[in-house]
Amino acid sequence: MSGGEKVTAIQEVRLACRQFAMLYFQFCKTLVEAFGEEGALPLAQKTIFRLSLDRTDRIRQKAEEAGLAPTVDNFARLNDLPFAAWQEWTPEMGGLRCPYAETWGQYYEDHPWFKKFASLYCDVIDTTNIENFSRTTSHRITANLIWGDPACEREYFESDAVKNGVFTYGCRGEPAAGGGEP
């Protein structure tokens, strides 16, 4: 693939990510219109939690089938996101490294409430992803493009709660935030 073809492919993947980011914004906007911010936040959290479980159950199964331990490194190896949209991006391509943050930031001025929902997405999805995949490790975001930081950074740490099946945003098979089954 030539350099120009690679840039075009990355831009196309970022367009698909933009569609997902727009869908998440519209989903949150609909919830806020129907239930107010306070009522919408736990529903969005519950949905993101369920999305993460769905994704990482599949990734964990893939790891098991490949004989790989469910570690942070192996999660990065097997992750189902199109990493080219993040890893192969360069400042010359314009925008932010994260296609979600780039899209979501365009909503903040007219919908300041959404900044909380955008941050919630990152925190719930990233934390639950590693908790459900590893079943030993949790995660904390220490810097985020959404917060205005120059990059996203995180730290991972062993967690007794996770080892006991208690995740930061809910438990497998038990009611998640907002009630109901995850």
Phi and psi restraints in degrees (value plus and minus 20) as a CYANA .aco file:
   2 SER   PHI     -93.1   -53.1
   2 SER   PSI     145.7   185.7
   3 GLY   PHI     -77.4   -37.4
   3 GLY   PSI     -62.4   -22.4
   4 GLY   PHI     -86.8   -46.8
   4 GLY   PSI     -58.9   -18.9
   5 GLU   PHI     -86.3   -46.3
   5 GLU   PSI     -57.6   -17.6
   6 LYS   PHI     -84.9   -44.9
   6 LYS   PSI     -65.0   -25.0
   7 VAL   PHI     -81.8   -41.8
   7 VAL   PSI     -63.1   -23.1
   8 THR   PHI     -81.8   -41.8
   8 THR   PSI     -63.9   -23.9
   9 ALA   PHI     -82.2   -42.2
   9 ALA   PSI     -63.4   -23.4
  10 ILE   PHI     -82.9   -42.9
  10 ILE   PSI     -63.4   -23.4
  11 GLN   PHI     -81.9   -41.9
  11 GLN   PSI     -58.3   -18.3
  12 GLU   PHI     -85.8   -45.8
  12 GLU   PSI     -62.5   -22.5
  13 VAL   PHI     -84.3   -44.3
  13 VAL   PSI     -60.4   -20.4
  14 ARG   PHI     -84.6   -44.6
  14 ARG   PSI     -52.9   -12.9
  15 LEU   PHI     -83.5   -43.5
  15 LEU   PSI     -60.8   -20.8
  16 ALA   PHI     -84.7   -44.7
  16 ALA   PSI     -60.7   -20.7
  17 CYS   PHI     -82.8   -42.8
  17 CYS   PSI     -57.5   -17.5
  18 ARG   PHI     -80.7   -40.7
  18 ARG   PSI     -60.5   -20.5
  19 GLN   PHI     -81.7   -41.7
  19 GLN   PSI     -63.0   -23.0
  20 PHE   PHI     -83.0   -43.0
  20 PHE   PSI     -64.5   -24.5
  21 ALA   PHI     -81.2   -41.2
  21 ALA   PSI     -60.2   -20.2
  22 MET   PHI     -85.4   -45.4
  22 MET   PSI     -60.9   -20.9
  23 LEU   PHI     -81.0   -41.0
  23 LEU   PSI     -64.5   -24.5
  24 TYR   PHI     -81.5   -41.5
  24 TYR   PSI     -63.8   -23.8
  25 PHE   PHI     -78.7   -38.7
  25 PHE   PSI     -68.4   -28.4
  26 GLN   PHI     -84.3   -44.3
  26 GLN   PSI     -57.8   -17.8
  27 PHE   PHI     -79.5   -39.5
  27 PHE   PSI     -68.5   -28.5
  28 CYS   PHI     -84.8   -44.8
  28 CYS   PSI     -61.6   -21.6
  29 LYS   PHI     -81.1   -41.1
  29 LYS   PSI     -62.7   -22.7
  30 THR   PHI     -82.5   -42.5
  30 THR   PSI     -63.5   -23.5
  31 LEU   PHI     -83.4   -43.4
  31 LEU   PSI     -62.4   -22.4
  32 VAL   PHI     -84.2   -44.2
  32 VAL   PSI     -61.4   -21.4
  33 GLU   PHI     -83.2   -43.2
  33 GLU   PSI     -57.1   -17.1
  34 ALA   PHI    -102.6   -62.6
  34 ALA   PSI     -56.3   -16.3
  35 PHE   PHI    -145.6  -105.6
  35 PHE   PSI     -19.9    20.1
  36 GLY   PHI      55.8    95.8
  36 GLY   PSI     144.4   184.4
  37 GLU   PHI     -78.0   -38.0
  37 GLU   PSI     -65.7   -25.7
  38 GLU   PHI     -83.5   -43.5
  38 GLU   PSI     -58.3   -18.3
  39 GLY   PHI     -97.9   -57.9
  39 GLY   PSI     -49.8    -9.8
  40 ALA   PHI     -97.3   -57.3
  40 ALA   PSI     -55.7   -15.7
  41 LEU   PHI     -77.1   -37.1
  41 LEU   PSI     -69.0   -29.0
  42 PRO   PHI     -86.7   -46.7
  42 PRO   PSI     -48.8    -8.8
  43 LEU   PHI     -89.8   -49.8
  43 LEU   PSI     -61.8   -21.8
  44 ALA   PHI     -83.7   -43.7
  44 ALA   PSI     -63.4   -23.4
  45 GLN   PHI     -79.7   -39.7
  45 GLN   PSI     -65.3   -25.3
  46 LYS   PHI     -81.8   -41.8
  46 LYS   PSI     -61.2   -21.2
  47 THR   PHI     -85.5   -45.5
  47 THR   PSI     -64.0   -24.0
  48 ILE   PHI     -84.1   -44.1
  48 ILE   PSI     -61.8   -21.8
  49 PHE   PHI     -78.2   -38.2
  49 PHE   PSI     -67.2   -27.2
  50 ARG   PHI     -83.8   -43.8
  50 ARG   PSI     -60.5   -20.5
  51 LEU   PHI     -77.9   -37.9
  51 LEU   PSI     -66.5   -26.5
  52 SER   PHI     -81.6   -41.6
  52 SER   PSI     -64.2   -24.2
  53 LEU   PHI     -80.7   -40.7
  53 LEU   PSI     -64.5   -24.5
  54 ASP   PHI     -78.6   -38.6
  54 ASP   PSI     -70.0   -30.0
  55 ARG   PHI     -81.6   -41.6
  55 ARG   PSI     -71.2   -31.2
  56 THR   PHI     -98.8   -58.8
  56 THR   PSI     -41.8    -1.8
  57 ASP   PHI     -80.9   -40.9
  57 ASP   PSI     -62.1   -22.1
  58 ARG   PHI     -88.5   -48.5
  58 ARG   PSI     -61.5   -21.5
  59 ILE   PHI     -88.2   -48.2
  59 ILE   PSI     -59.5   -19.5
  60 ARG   PHI     -83.3   -43.3
  60 ARG   PSI     -61.2   -21.2
  61 GLN   PHI     -82.7   -42.7
  61 GLN   PSI     -61.6   -21.6
  62 LYS   PHI     -79.5   -39.5
  62 LYS   PSI     -61.3   -21.3
  63 ALA   PHI     -83.9   -43.9
  63 ALA   PSI     -65.5   -25.5
  64 GLU   PHI     -80.0   -40.0
  64 GLU   PSI     -64.6   -24.6
  65 GLU   PHI     -83.9   -43.9
  65 GLU   PSI     -50.1   -10.1
  66 ALA   PHI    -109.4   -69.4
  66 ALA   PSI     -21.6    18.4
  67 GLY   PHI      52.3    92.3
  67 GLY   PSI       7.0    47.0
  68 LEU   PHI    -121.7   -81.7
  68 LEU   PSI     118.4   158.4
  69 ALA   PHI     -88.6   -48.6
  69 ALA   PSI     127.3   167.3
  70 PRO   PHI    -100.5   -60.5
  70 PRO   PSI      50.9    90.9
  71 THR   PHI    -123.7   -83.7
  71 THR   PSI     147.3   187.3
  72 VAL   PHI     -77.8   -37.8
  72 VAL   PSI     -65.0   -25.0
  73 ASP   PHI     -82.3   -42.3
  73 ASP   PSI     -62.1   -22.1
  74 ASN   PHI     -92.0   -52.0
  74 ASN   PSI     -48.6    -8.6
  75 PHE   PHI     -82.9   -42.9
  75 PHE   PSI     -65.8   -25.8
  76 ALA   PHI     -80.1   -40.1
  76 ALA   PSI     -56.1   -16.1
  77 ARG   PHI     -89.1   -49.1
  77 ARG   PSI     -55.9   -15.9
  78 LEU   PHI    -123.0   -83.0
  78 LEU   PSI     -25.3    14.7
  79 ASN   PHI     -69.0   -29.0
  79 ASN   PSI     122.7   162.7
  80 ASP   PHI    -114.3   -74.3
  80 ASP   PSI     -11.0    29.0
  81 LEU   PHI    -100.4   -60.4
  81 LEU   PSI     127.7   167.7
  82 PRO   PHI     -97.1   -57.1
  82 PRO   PSI      66.0   106.0
  83 PHE   PHI     -76.2   -36.2
  83 PHE   PSI     -42.3    -2.3
  84 ALA   PHI     -77.0   -37.0
  84 ALA   PSI     -51.5   -11.5
  85 ALA   PHI     -84.9   -44.9
  85 ALA   PSI     -44.5    -4.5
  86 TRP   PHI    -128.0   -88.0
  86 TRP   PSI     -72.4   -32.4
  87 GLN   PHI     -94.7   -54.7
  87 GLN   PSI     -54.1   -14.1
  88 GLU   PHI    -113.0   -73.0
  88 GLU   PSI     -24.5    15.5
  89 TRP   PHI     -86.7   -46.7
  89 TRP   PSI     126.3   166.3
  90 THR   PHI    -151.0  -111.0
  90 THR   PSI     134.8   174.8
  91 PRO   PHI     -76.2   -36.2
  91 PRO   PSI     -48.4    -8.4
  92 GLU   PHI     -84.7   -44.7
  92 GLU   PSI     -41.7    -1.7
  93 MET   PHI     -97.5   -57.5
  93 MET   PSI     -32.3     7.7
  94 GLY   PHI      67.6   107.6
  94 GLY   PSI     143.2   183.2
  95 GLY   PHI      53.3    93.3
  95 GLY   PSI    -187.8  -147.8
  96 LEU   PHI    -114.7   -74.7
  96 LEU   PSI     138.6   178.6
  97 ARG   PHI     -77.0   -37.0
  97 ARG   PSI     -60.1   -20.1
  98 CYS   PHI    -111.1   -71.1
  98 CYS   PSI      99.7   139.7
  99 PRO   PHI     -85.8   -45.8
  99 PRO   PSI     -46.7    -6.7
 100 TYR   PHI     -89.1   -49.1
 100 TYR   PSI     -70.4   -30.4
 101 ALA   PHI     -80.0   -40.0
 101 ALA   PSI     -58.8   -18.8
 102 GLU   PHI     -81.0   -41.0
 102 GLU   PSI     -63.8   -23.8
 103 THR   PHI     -93.4   -53.4
 103 THR   PSI     -68.4   -28.4
 104 TRP   PHI     -82.5   -42.5
 104 TRP   PSI     -56.7   -16.7
 105 GLY   PHI     -79.0   -39.0
 105 GLY   PSI     -45.4    -5.4
 106 GLN   PHI     -91.6   -51.6
 106 GLN   PSI     -34.7     5.3
 107 TYR   PHI    -114.4   -74.4
 107 TYR   PSI     -37.4     2.6
 108 TYR   PHI     -80.6   -40.6
 108 TYR   PSI     -60.9   -20.9
 109 GLU   PHI     -83.3   -43.3
 109 GLU   PSI     -66.8   -26.8
 110 ASP   PHI    -102.9   -62.9
 110 ASP   PSI     -40.5    -0.5
 111 HIS   PHI    -157.1  -117.1
 111 HIS   PSI      49.4    89.4
 112 PRO   PHI     -78.8   -38.8
 112 PRO   PSI     -46.7    -6.7
 113 TRP   PHI     -80.2   -40.2
 113 TRP   PSI     -45.5    -5.5
 114 PHE   PHI     -90.1   -50.1
 114 PHE   PSI     -43.9    -3.9
 115 LYS   PHI     -76.1   -36.1
 115 LYS   PSI     -58.8   -18.8
 116 LYS   PHI     -85.4   -45.4
 116 LYS   PSI     -59.3   -19.3
 117 PHE   PHI     -91.5   -51.5
 117 PHE   PSI     -56.1   -16.1
 118 ALA   PHI     -84.5   -44.5
 118 ALA   PSI     -65.8   -25.8
 119 SER   PHI     -83.3   -43.3
 119 SER   PSI     -59.7   -19.7
 120 LEU   PHI     -78.6   -38.6
 120 LEU   PSI     -63.3   -23.3
 121 TYR   PHI     -76.1   -36.1
 121 TYR   PSI     -71.9   -31.9
 122 CYS   PHI     -79.6   -39.6
 122 CYS   PSI     -66.0   -26.0
 123 ASP   PHI     -86.3   -46.3
 123 ASP   PSI     -68.8   -28.8
 124 VAL   PHI     -87.7   -47.7
 124 VAL   PSI     -66.8   -26.8
 125 ILE   PHI     -86.8   -46.8
 125 ILE   PSI     -66.8   -26.8
 126 ASP   PHI     -88.5   -48.5
 126 ASP   PSI     -61.2   -21.2
 127 THR   PHI     -87.6   -47.6
 127 THR   PSI     -68.6   -28.6
 128 THR   PHI     -87.7   -47.7
 128 THR   PSI     -55.2   -15.2
 129 ASN   PHI     -73.9   -33.9
 129 ASN   PSI     -71.7   -31.7
 130 ILE   PHI     -95.0   -55.0
 130 ILE   PSI     -53.1   -13.1
 131 GLU   PHI     -84.7   -44.7
 131 GLU   PSI     -66.2   -26.2
 132 ASN   PHI     -93.5   -53.5
 132 ASN   PSI     -55.7   -15.7
 133 PHE   PHI     -89.1   -49.1
 133 PHE   PSI     -69.4   -29.4
 134 SER   PHI    -103.1   -63.1
 134 SER   PSI     -57.5   -17.5
 135 ARG   PHI      42.1    82.1
 135 ARG   PSI      -2.2    37.8
 136 THR   PHI    -158.3  -118.3
 136 THR   PSI     -39.1     0.9
 137 THR   PHI    -144.7  -104.7
 137 THR   PSI     121.4   161.4
 138 SER   PHI    -133.8   -93.8
 138 SER   PSI    -189.6  -149.6
 139 HIS   PHI    -178.1  -138.1
 139 HIS   PSI     127.9   167.9
 140 ARG   PHI    -159.8  -119.8
 140 ARG   PSI     111.2   151.2
 141 ILE   PHI    -100.6   -60.6
 141 ILE   PSI     108.2   148.2
 142 THR   PHI    -127.9   -87.9
 142 THR   PSI     -37.1     2.9
 143 ALA   PHI    -173.0  -133.0
 143 ALA   PSI     127.4   167.4
 144 ASN   PHI    -170.8  -130.8
 144 ASN   PSI     115.5   155.5
 145 LEU   PHI     -75.7   -35.7
 145 LEU   PSI     -55.2   -15.2
 146 ILE   PHI     -83.5   -43.5
 146 ILE   PSI     -49.3    -9.3
 147 TRP   PHI    -105.9   -65.9
 147 TRP   PSI     -22.3    17.7
 148 GLY   PHI      76.8   116.8
 148 GLY   PSI     -16.0    24.0
 149 ASP   PHI     -93.6   -53.6
 149 ASP   PSI     137.6   177.6
 150 PRO   PHI     -92.1   -52.1
 150 PRO   PSI     -35.8     4.2
 151 ALA   PHI    -178.0  -138.0
 151 ALA   PSI     146.4   186.4
 152 CYS   PHI    -114.8   -74.8
 152 CYS   PSI     112.9   152.9
 153 GLU   PHI    -155.3  -115.3
 153 GLU   PSI     135.7   175.7
 154 ARG   PHI    -171.8  -131.8
 154 ARG   PSI     143.6   183.6
 155 GLU   PHI    -153.0  -113.0
 155 GLU   PSI     126.1   166.1
 156 TYR   PHI    -132.6   -92.6
 156 TYR   PSI     128.3   168.3
 157 PHE   PHI    -173.8  -133.8
 157 PHE   PSI     128.6   168.6
 158 GLU   PHI     -87.0   -47.0
 158 GLU   PSI     126.7   166.7
 159 SER   PHI    -158.8  -118.8
 159 SER   PSI     101.5   141.5
 160 ASP   PHI     -83.6   -43.6
 160 ASP   PSI     -57.1   -17.1
 161 ALA   PHI     -79.8   -39.8
 161 ALA   PSI     -67.6   -27.6
 162 VAL   PHI     -82.3   -42.3
 162 VAL   PSI     -61.4   -21.4
 163 LYS   PHI     -79.6   -39.6
 163 LYS   PSI     -47.6    -7.6
 164 ASN   PHI    -114.0   -74.0
 164 ASN   PSI      -9.6    30.4
 165 GLY   PHI      64.0   104.0
 165 GLY   PSI      -9.7    30.3
 166 VAL   PHI    -123.0   -83.0
 166 VAL   PSI      89.8   129.8
 167 PHE   PHI    -113.7   -73.7
 167 PHE   PSI     141.5   181.5
 168 THR   PHI     -76.5   -36.5
 168 THR   PSI     -59.2   -19.2
 169 TYR   PHI    -132.1   -92.1
 169 TYR   PSI      -5.0    35.0
 170 GLY   PHI     131.1   171.1
 170 GLY   PSI     157.1   197.1
 171 CYS   PHI    -141.0  -101.0
 171 CYS   PSI     128.5   168.5
 172 ARG   PHI     -83.0   -43.0
 172 ARG   PSI     107.7   147.7
 173 GLY   PHI      56.9    96.9
 173 GLY   PSI     -17.2    22.8
 174 GLU   PHI    -141.3  -101.3
 174 GLU   PSI     143.0   183.0
 175 PRO   PHI     -75.3   -35.3
 175 PRO   PSI     113.5   153.5
 176 ALA   PHI    -110.1   -70.1
 176 ALA   PSI     156.8   196.8
 177 ALA   PHI     -70.9   -30.9
 177 ALA   PSI     114.2   154.2
 178 GLY   PHI      71.5   111.5
 178 GLY   PSI     -24.1    15.9
 179 GLY   PHI      63.6   103.6
 179 GLY   PSI     146.2   186.2
 180 GLY   PHI      71.6   111.6
 180 GLY   PSI     151.4   191.4
 181 GLU   PHI    -103.1   -63.1
 181 GLU   PSI     115.3   155.3
